[in-house]
Amino acid sequence: MSTSEKVDDSIKVEPLKHKHLPKAVRTVRDALKGDPLDRYFKNTPDSDRASFGKGRQLIAFTLTEEPYIRKKQTLTVNGGDAIVHYRRAPNDQMARNPLDRALDEIAKLAIKELRLFDSAEQKKRKAEFIAKHQDALNAMDDDVNEMSLRSLATVPSKQRRGYGSKLVRASGEYHFT
């Protein structure tokens, strides 16, 4: 969709809720099928040594989604057919209570522990990506005082309908209201 095209007003965007989580997790999984970065992580010469691949992926997606729901930094179309996560600007962070901080740390730890089941090469590739990604985020956070999109996914059967465009536009509107 070009930037000059009008986004369909009938597409309804709403905050992603916990009840949407199973559908949203399937959307992310399905949207990543064929993704070059996902293939880079999974298709290693020693990938046969990794355990519980699909199950781990679903658990990791769920643990990743949940904090965005709690922080009200994720939106959806059709209860999970498309989702966007965004991060507030560094100067616009909401105060987090101790329970939220604890839940975030538990989720991070659980995701890290799931990596124990990766093969050696998968661990190496993911660690390299995480380090480079974090360096880029840190550099951006120092210079940019604006909201940033973290991820955008649409279930393949619903792509090319304007859901992603609508979510990107709506994320700015929700962020500033």
C-alpha positions in Angstrom: 0.0 0.0 0.0 1.5 3.3 -1.0 1.6 6.2 1.5 -0.9 8.1 -0.7 -3.6 5.5 -0.4 -6.3 5.9 2.1 -6.4 3.3 4.9 -9.7 1.5 5.2 -11.8 3.2 8.0 -13.7 -0.1 8.6 -10.5 -1.7 10.1 -10.9 -1.4 13.9 -7.8 -1.2 16.0 -7.9 -2.0 19.7 -5.4 -2.6 22.5 -4.2 -6.2 22.5 -5.6 -8.0 25.5 -4.7 -11.2 27.3 -7.7 -12.9 25.8 -6.2 -12.2 22.3 -2.9 -13.8 23.2 -3.3 -17.3 21.7 -4.4 -15.8 18.4 -1.7 -13.1 18.4 1.0 -15.8 19.2 -0.2 -17.8 16.2 -0.1 -14.7 14.0 3.5 -14.0 14.9 4.5 -17.6 14.3 2.7 -17.7 11.0 4.0 -14.3 9.9 7.6 -15.5 10.6 7.4 -18.5 8.4 9.9 -18.0 5.6 11.4 -14.9 7.3 15.2 -14.8 6.5 16.2 -14.0 10.1 14.1 -16.7 11.5 15.6 -19.2 9.0 19.1 -17.9 10.0 18.4 -18.8 13.6 16.8 -22.1 13.0 18.5 -23.7 10.0 21.9 -24.3 11.4 24.2 -27.3 10.6 23.5 -28.6 14.1 19.8 -27.8 14.3 19.0 -31.4 14.8 20.5 -31.1 18.3 18.0 -28.4 19.4 15.0 -29.6 21.5 11.3 -28.7 21.5 11.7 -26.2 18.7 8.0 -25.4 17.9 6.9 -25.6 21.6 9.7 -23.3 22.7 8.9 -20.8 20.0 5.2 -20.6 21.1 6.2 -20.2 24.8 8.8 -17.5 23.9 6.3 -15.6 21.8 3.8 -15.7 24.6 6.4 -14.5 27.1 7.4 -11.7 24.7 3.9 -10.5 24.0 2.7 -10.4 27.6 4.7 -7.4 28.9 3.6 -5.3 25.9 0.0 -6.0 26.9 0.6 -5.1 30.5 2.4 -1.8 29.5 -0.4 -1.0 27.0 2.1 -0.8 24.2 0.5 -3.2 21.7 -2.5 -2.9 19.4 -4.4 -5.4 17.3 -6.9 -5.8 14.5 -9.5 -8.5 14.8 -8.3 -9.7 18.2 -4.9 -10.9 17.0 -5.0 -11.1 13.2 -2.4 -8.3 13.1 -0.4 -6.8 15.9 2.0 -4.0 16.5 4.3 -3.4 19.5 5.7 0.0 20.2 8.0 1.5 22.8 7.3 4.8 24.4 9.9 7.6 24.0 12.6 7.6 26.6 11.2 10.8 28.0 7.7 9.4 28.2 8.2 6.2 30.1 5.4 5.3 32.5 6.3 4.5 36.1 6.4 0.8 36.6 5.3 -0.8 39.9 7.4 -3.4 41.6 5.1 -6.2 40.4 5.5 -5.2 36.8 9.3 -5.0 37.1 9.3 -8.5 38.8 7.1 -10.0 36.0 9.4 -8.4 33.3 12.4 -10.0 34.9 10.8 -13.4 35.3 9.8 -13.3 31.6 13.3 -12.3 30.5 14.8 -15.1 32.6 12.3 -17.7 31.2 13.1 -16.7 27.6 16.8 -16.9 28.4 16.3 -20.4 29.9 14.4 -21.5 26.8 17.6 -20.9 24.9 19.3 -23.7 26.8 17.5 -26.0 24.4 19.0 -24.4 21.3 21.9 -26.0 19.5 25.4 -24.5 20.0 25.3 -22.6 16.6 21.8 -21.4 17.3 22.9 -20.0 20.6 25.9 -18.3 18.9 23.7 -16.7 16.2 21.1 -15.5 18.6 23.6 -14.0 21.0 25.3 -12.2 18.1 22.0 -10.8 16.9 20.8 -9.8 20.5 24.1 -7.9 21.1 23.9 -6.0 17.8 20.2 -5.3 18.2 20.8 -4.0 21.8 23.7 -1.8 20.6 21.4 -0.3 17.9 18.6 0.3 20.4 21.0 1.9 22.9 22.4 4.2 20.3 18.9 5.1 19.1 17.7 5.7 22.7 20.5 8.2 23.3 19.6 10.3 20.2 15.9 9.8 19.6 13.2 11.0 21.9 10.3 9.5 19.9 8.2 6.5 20.1 9.6 3.5 18.2 7.9 0.5 16.7 9.2 -2.8 17.9 7.4 -5.3 15.8 4.6 -5.6 13.3 3.0 -8.9 12.2 -0.1 -9.9 10.2 -1.4 -13.4 9.7 -0.5 -14.3 6.1 -4.2 -14.9 5.2 -5.0 -11.3 6.1 -2.0 -9.5 4.6 -2.4 -6.8 1.9 -5.6 -5.5 3.5 -4.1 -2.4 5.2 -4.0 -3.9 8.7 -0.3 -3.0 9.2 -0.7 0.5 7.9 -3.7 1.1 10.1 -1.8 -0.3 13.2 1.2 1.9 12.5 -1.0 5.0 12.3 -3.0 4.0 15.3 0.0 3.3 17.5 0.9 7.0 17.3 -2.6 8.0 18.1 -2.9 5.6 21.1 0.6 6.6 22.3 -0.3 10.3 22.5 -3.8 10.0 24.1 
